[in-house]
Amino acid sequence: MTRASVVGADMTTFGVHERTLTELFATAALGAYDDAGVGPDDIDALYFGNAMGGQTENDTHLAPAVAAQIGLAGIPCQRFEDACATSSNAFKNAVEAVEAGVHDTVLVGGVERCTPETGLGTGEMTRIFASASDRYYEQPTGLTFPGVFALLTKRHMHEYGTTEEQLAHVAVKNHANGTRNPNAHFGKEITVEDVLDSPVVADPFRLMDCCPFSDGASAVIVTSDENADSFDNPVDVGGVGHATDIVPLSAKPVVQATQAARDAASQAYEQAETSADEMDFAEVHDCFTGAEVMASEAIGFFEDGEGGPAAAEGRTAIDGDRPINPSGGLKAKGHPIGATGTGQIVELTEHLRNNAGERQIDGAERAVAHNLGGDAATTVVTVMEARE
């Protein structure tokens, strides 16, 4: 079967932008064109991710609107929504379309505006975020995502002895990585004491355990591996796994296991004929520090209960034996929901091209991206490999 490769990648800075959704996505898409050396006539389809434009800006029919602005009017254009996994799922579908021979070359990416530039305050934006949780058992109680992931993390702490100080080390590491990333929302280093002294948001999380609301866009160009031979620096897609879990939280048999992530990782590794041991680094969904700890175990970097100690010991740092989130992760790079998934793919692509600057993982040849949505209910895991 034909395999897929990424031949172009770009993203905006993640942070606060005054530009519209269309303008932001166009910036990333045109950058991906330039990176690949292609133009609109070379693109067969647009797979586009946006999670909240309908609620935040009364703008739901975005795929053809953005396509028209980047020279793609007339071709198939589809919008994807899967909470925080939105553009990861768009990427998975683009890869499958290329591998199946439906399309030769697909532009895939996402965009979101989540900051006060939308005209909405923190409270209203938090409510909109929470619309990705269970409508009947969680939203009516006022449970929002800090509480959702706090519940998951508290159970992890109960089962394995994970500590607040270990969680703080995740934040410190990701902020340090963010200072090396020119696209990151936060470029300031912090200390463990800074984290532990910050205000409580949802026990055990303090303010510095939480990722920010961000604006931004990201885009990649996917083509067949045969076509990729004619491009500079293609990066091959080894496998993409996609799994879902039970909603609501109260119905999950083992809440801290994030089972969808384990299933998706198993699929991706099997497709790529590899394993977690062969991965040189990972980008994972760290909307909260506890989420990174659980993700590091779900993708097989550590055994259950080892993720917290590993973070505190420096094993997940850029120069550690199991680097995680060299981009700064959602915690420091930022989290514009619709752009986060393909933002991870951009990061993997840069490292596997040996083009990640100060945050480069030395000798990186294989990497894995993990992105989840909602109550850890949807997870997409992608394995990528440098072209030999």
C-alpha positions as CSV (number, residue, x, y, z in Angstrom):
1,M,0.0,0.0,0.0
2,T,1.1,3.6,-0.7
3,R,2.3,5.3,2.4
4,A,2.1,9.0,3.2
5,S,4.7,11.7,3.8
6,V,4.8,15.3,5.0
7,V,6.5,17.5,2.5
8,G,5.6,21.0,3.8
9,A,4.9,22.4,7.3
10,D,4.4,25.8,8.9
11,M,2.6,27.4,11.8
12,T,1.9,30.9,13.2
13,T,3.1,31.9,16.6
14,F,0.7,30.6,19.2
15,G,-0.5,33.5,21.5
16,V,-2.7,36.5,21.1
17,H,-3.6,37.6,17.6
18,E,-5.9,40.3,16.2
19,R,-6.2,38.5,12.9
20,T,-9.3,36.6,11.8
21,L,-9.6,32.8,11.7
22,T,-9.2,33.0,7.9
23,E,-6.2,35.3,8.0
24,L,-4.4,33.1,10.6
25,F,-5.0,29.9,8.7
26,A,-3.9,31.5,5.4
27,T,-0.6,32.5,7.1
28,A,0.2,28.9,8.0
29,A,-1.1,27.4,4.8
30,L,0.9,29.8,2.6
31,G,3.9,29.0,4.7
32,A,3.4,25.3,4.1
33,Y,3.1,26.0,0.4
34,D,6.4,27.8,0.5
35,D,8.1,25.1,2.6
36,A,7.1,22.4,0.1
37,G,7.6,24.5,-3.0
38,V,4.1,24.0,-4.2
39,G,1.1,26.2,-5.1
40,P,-2.7,25.8,-5.0
41,D,-2.8,24.0,-8.3
42,D,-0.8,21.1,-6.7
43,I,-3.4,20.6,-3.9
44,D,-6.2,18.0,-4.4
45,A,-8.1,18.5,-1.1
46,L,-8.2,20.6,2.1
47,Y,-8.8,18.8,5.4
48,F,-9.4,21.6,7.9
49,G,-9.7,21.6,11.6
50,N,-11.7,24.1,13.8
51,A,-13.4,23.2,17.0
52,M,-15.1,26.3,18.3
53,G,-15.6,28.9,15.6
54,G,-19.4,28.3,15.6
55,Q,-19.7,29.1,19.3
56,T,-17.0,31.8,19.5
57,E,-17.5,33.7,16.3
58,N,-20.8,32.4,14.8
59,D,-18.7,30.9,11.9
60,T,-19.3,27.3,11.2
61,H,-18.9,26.8,7.4
62,L,-15.2,27.6,7.5
63,A,-13.6,25.1,5.1
64,P,-14.8,26.6,1.8
65,A,-14.3,30.1,3.3
66,V,-10.6,29.6,4.1
67,A,-10.1,27.6,0.9
68,A,-11.2,30.5,-1.2
69,Q,-8.6,32.7,0.4
70,I,-5.7,30.4,-0.4
71,G,-6.5,29.6,-3.9
72,L,-8.3,26.3,-3.3
73,A,-11.9,27.1,-4.3
74,G,-13.4,24.2,-6.3
75,I,-11.6,21.3,-4.7
76,P,-13.0,19.1,-1.9
77,C,-12.8,20.9,1.4
78,Q,-13.9,19.4,4.7
79,R,-14.0,20.7,8.2
80,F,-13.2,18.4,11.1
81,E,-14.2,18.8,14.8
82,D,-13.1,16.5,17.5
83,A,-12.5,18.8,20.5
84,C,-8.7,19.3,21.2
85,A,-7.9,16.4,18.8
86,T,-9.6,18.2,15.9
87,S,-6.7,18.7,13.5
88,S,-5.0,15.4,14.6
89,N,-8.1,13.7,13.2
90,A,-8.0,15.8,10.1
91,F,-4.4,14.7,9.6
92,K,-5.3,11.1,10.1
93,N,-8.0,11.3,7.5
94,A,-5.7,13.1,5.1
95,V,-3.1,10.3,5.5
96,E,-5.7,7.7,4.9
97,A,-7.0,9.4,1.8
98,V,-3.5,9.6,0.3
99,E,-2.7,6.0,1.3
100,A,-5.9,4.9,-0.4
101,G,-5.2,6.7,-3.5
102,V,-8.2,9.0,-3.2
103,H,-6.0,12.1,-3.3
104,D,-2.4,12.6,-4.3
105,T,-1.7,15.7,-2.2
106,V,-3.7,17.2,0.7
107,L,-3.3,20.4,2.7
108,V,-4.3,19.7,6.3
109,G,-4.3,21.9,9.3
110,G,-6.3,23.9,11.8
111,V,-7.0,27.2,13.4
112,E,-8.6,28.6,16.5
113,R,-9.0,31.9,18.3
114,C,-9.5,31.5,22.1
115,T,-8.1,34.7,23.7
116,P,-10.1,37.8,24.6
117,E,-9.5,39.1,21.0
118,T,-12.6,37.0,20.2
119,G,-14.6,39.5,22.4
120,L,-15.3,36.7,25.0
121,G,-14.0,36.6,28.5
122,T,-12.4,33.7,30.4
123,G,-15.7,32.5,31.9
124,E,-17.5,32.3,28.6
125,M,-14.5,30.7,26.9
126,T,-14.3,28.1,29.7
127,R,-18.0,27.3,29.3
128,I,-17.4,26.8,25.5
129,F,-14.4,24.6,26.2
130,A,-16.6,22.5,28.6
131,S,-19.1,21.8,25.8
132,A,-16.7,19.0,24.9
133,S,-17.5,17.2,28.2
134,D,-20.5,15.1,28.9
135,R,-23.7,17.1,28.3
136,Y,-25.9,15.3,30.9
137,Y,-23.7,14.3,33.9
138,E,-20.8,16.8,33.8
139,Q,-21.8,20.1,32.3
140,P,-24.9,20.6,34.5
141,T,-22.7,20.3,37.6
142,G,-20.3,23.0,36.5
143,L,-17.5,20.6,35.9
144,T,-15.0,22.2,33.5
145,F,-11.7,20.8,32.1
146,P,-9.4,21.8,35.0
147,G,-11.8,19.7,37.1
148,V,-11.9,16.9,34.7
149,F,-8.2,16.5,34.5
150,A,-7.8,17.2,38.2
151,L,-10.1,14.1,38.9
152,L,-8.0,12.0,36.5
153,T,-4.8,13.2,38.1
154,K,-6.0,12.8,41.7
155,R,-6.7,9.2,41.0
156,H,-3.3,8.8,39.5
157,M,-1.8,10.3,42.7
158,H,-3.9,7.9,44.8
159,E,-2.8,4.8,42.8
160,Y,0.9,5.6,42.3
161,G,2.0,8.3,44.8
162,T,2.5,11.0,42.1
163,T,3.1,14.3,43.9
164,E,2.4,17.9,43.3
165,E,6.1,18.6,43.1
166,Q,6.5,16.0,40.4
167,L,3.7,17.8,38.5
168,A,5.5,21.1,39.0
169,H,8.6,19.7,37.3
170,V,6.6,19.1,34.2
171,A,5.6,22.8,34.0
172,V,9.2,23.9,34.7
173,K,10.6,21.7,31.9
174,N,8.0,22.8,29.4
175,H,8.5,26.5,30.1
176,A,12.3,26.0,29.7
177,N,11.6,24.4,26.3
178,G,9.3,27.2,25.4
179,T,12.1,29.7,25.7
180,R,13.8,27.8,22.8
181,N,10.7,28.0,20.6
182,P,10.1,31.2,18.7
183,N,6.5,30.2,18.1
184,A,5.6,29.6,21.8
185,H,3.0,31.6,23.7
186,F,5.2,31.6,26.8
187,G,8.9,32.2,26.6
188,K,9.7,32.6,30.3
189,E,11.4,30.1,32.6
190,I,9.8,29.3,35.9
191,T,10.8,27.4,39.0
192,V,9.1,24.6,41.0
193,E,8.5,27.1,43.7
194,D,6.7,29.4,41.2
195,V,4.4,26.6,40.4
196,L,3.7,25.5,43.9
197,D,3.1,29.1,45.1
198,S,0.6,29.9,42.3
199,P,-3.1,30.0,43.1
200,V,-5.1,26.7,43.2
201,V,-7.4,26.3,40.2
202,A,-8.7,22.7,40.7
203,D,-6.9,20.6,43.3
204,P,-4.1,19.4,42.6
205,F,-3.6,21.9,39.8
206,R,-2.4,25.4,40.4
207,L,-2.4,28.2,37.8
208,M,1.1,27.3,36.6
209,D,0.0,23.6,36.0
210,C,-2.5,24.8,33.4
211,C,-2.0,25.6,29.7
212,P,-3.2,28.9,28.3
213,F,-6.0,29.8,25.9
214,S,-4.2,30.7,22.6
215,D,-4.8,31.9,19.1
216,G,-3.0,30.3,16.2
217,A,-2.9,28.2,13.1
218,S,-0.8,25.3,11.7
219,A,-0.7,23.5,8.4
220,V,1.1,20.6,6.7
221,I,1.1,19.1,3.2
222,V,0.6,15.4,2.9
223,T,1.5,13.4,-0.3
224,S,2.3,9.9,-1.2
225,D,5.8,8.6,-0.4
226,E,6.4,8.1,-4.1
227,N,5.6,11.7,-4.8
228,A,7.7,12.7,-1.8
229,D,10.8,11.6,-3.6
230,S,10.7,14.8,-5.7
231,F,10.6,17.1,-2.6
232,D,13.3,18.3,-0.3
233,N,13.3,16.9,3.2
234,P,10.2,14.7,3.2
235,V,9.2,13.1,6.5
236,D,7.4,9.8,6.4
237,V,4.2,8.9,8.3
238,G,4.8,5.5,9.9
239,G,1.3,5.1,11.4
240,V,-1.7,6.9,12.8
241,G,-3.9,5.4,15.5
242,H,-7.3,6.7,16.5
243,A,-9.4,5.4,19.4
244,T,-12.2,6.6,21.7
245,D,-13.1,6.0,25.3
246,I,-16.2,5.9,27.4
247,V,-17.9,9.2,28.4
248,P,-18.6,10.4,31.1
249,L,-15.7,10.0,33.4
250,S,-17.8,8.2,36.0
251,A,-18.4,5.4,33.6
252,K,-14.7,4.7,32.8
253,P,-13.5,1.5,34.5
254,V,-10.0,2.9,35.1
255,V,-10.0,6.7,34.9
256,Q,-6.3,7.3,35.2
257,A,-5.4,4.9,32.4
258,T,-6.6,7.1,29.5
259,Q,-7.4,3.9,27.6
260,A,-8.1,5.6,24.2
261,A,-4.5,6.8,24.2
262,R,-3.2,3.3,24.9
263,D,-5.3,1.9,22.1
264,A,-4.3,4.6,19.6
265,A,-0.6,4.2,20.5
266,S,-0.8,0.5,20.0
267,Q,-2.4,1.0,16.6
268,A,0.2,3.6,15.5
269,Y,3.2,1.5,16.6
270,E,1.8,-1.6,14.9
271,Q,1.2,0.2,11.6
272,A,4.8,1.6,11.8
273,E,6.2,-1.8,12.8
274,T,8.0,-0.2,15.7
275,S,7.6,0.4,19.5
276,A,7.8,3.1,22.1
277,D,11.4,2.1,22.8
278,E,12.3,3.2,19.2
279,M,11.0,6.7,19.6
280,D,13.5,9.5,20.1
281,F,11.1,11.9,21.5
282,A,7.4,12.7,21.9
283,E,5.0,15.6,21.7
284,V,2.0,14.9,24.0
285,H,-1.2,16.7,25.0
286,D,-0.3,18.4,28.3
287,C,-3.3,20.7,28.8
288,F,-2.4,20.2,32.5
289,T,0.8,18.8,34.0
290,G,-1.0,15.7,35.1
291,A,-2.1,15.0,31.5
292,E,1.6,14.8,30.4
293,V,2.4,12.3,33.2
294,M,-0.5,10.1,32.1
295,A,0.2,10.5,28.4
296,S,3.9,9.5,29.0
297,E,2.7,6.2,30.4
298,A,-0.1,5.7,27.9
299,I,2.3,5.9,24.9
300,G,4.7,3.5,26.5
301,F,7.6,5.8,27.5
302,F,7.2,4.7,31.1
303,E,5.4,2.1,33.1
304,D,2.3,3.1,35.0
305,G,3.3,5.2,38.0
306,E,6.8,6.1,36.6
307,G,5.8,9.2,34.7
308,G,5.9,11.6,37.7
309,P,9.3,10.5,39.1
310,A,10.7,10.5,35.5
311,A,9.7,14.2,35.1
312,A,11.3,15.1,38.5
313,E,14.5,13.2,37.6
314,G,14.9,15.2,34.3
315,R,14.4,12.1,32.1
316,T,11.8,14.0,29.9
317,A,14.0,17.0,29.4
318,I,15.5,17.8,25.9
319,D,18.8,16.2,27.1
320,G,17.1,13.4,29.0
321,D,16.7,9.8,27.8
322,R,13.0,10.2,27.0
323,P,12.4,13.8,25.8
324,I,8.8,14.9,25.9
325,N,7.4,18.2,24.5
326,P,10.6,19.9,23.3
327,S,8.2,22.5,21.7
328,G,7.1,23.5,25.2
329,G,3.9,21.6,24.8
330,L,0.5,23.0,25.3
331,K,1.7,24.3,28.6
332,A,4.2,26.8,27.1
333,K,3.8,26.6,23.3
334,G,0.1,27.2,23.8
335,H,-3.2,25.6,22.9
336,P,-5.3,27.0,20.0
337,I,-7.5,24.0,20.0
338,G,-8.1,23.5,16.2
339,A,-4.4,24.1,15.5
340,T,-2.8,22.0,18.2
341,G,-2.8,18.6,16.5
342,T,-1.1,19.7,13.3
343,G,1.1,22.0,15.4
344,Q,2.5,18.8,16.9
345,I,3.1,17.4,13.4
346,V,5.0,20.6,12.4
347,E,7.2,20.1,15.5
348,L,7.9,16.4,14.7
349,T,8.7,17.4,11.1
350,E,11.2,20.1,12.1
351,H,13.1,17.7,14.4
352,L,13.1,14.8,12.0
353,R,14.5,17.3,9.4
354,N,17.2,18.3,12.0
355,N,15.8,21.8,11.7
356,A,14.5,22.6,15.2
357,G,17.2,25.1,16.3
358,E,18.0,25.3,20.0
359,R,15.5,22.7,21.0
360,Q,16.7,20.1,18.4
361,I,16.7,16.5,19.7
362,D,20.1,15.2,18.6
363,G,20.0,12.5,16.1
364,A,16.2,12.2,16.0
365,E,15.0,9.6,13.5
366,R,11.6,8.6,14.9
367,A,9.0,10.4,17.0
368,V,5.5,10.1,18.2
369,A,2.7,12.7,18.7
370,H,-0.2,12.1,21.1
371,N,-3.2,14.4,21.1
372,L,-6.5,13.9,23.0
373,G,-9.9,15.5,23.0
374,G,-12.7,16.0,25.6
375,D,-12.7,13.8,28.7
376,A,-9.7,11.9,27.3
377,A,-12.4,10.3,25.1
378,T,-10.7,10.8,21.7
379,T,-7.0,10.2,21.1
380,V,-5.0,10.3,17.9
381,V,-1.4,9.0,18.0
382,T,1.0,9.5,15.1
383,V,4.4,8.0,14.5
384,M,6.7,9.8,12.1
385,E,10.1,8.8,10.7
386,A,13.0,10.7,9.0
387,R,13.5,9.7,5.4
388,E,16.6,7.6,5.0
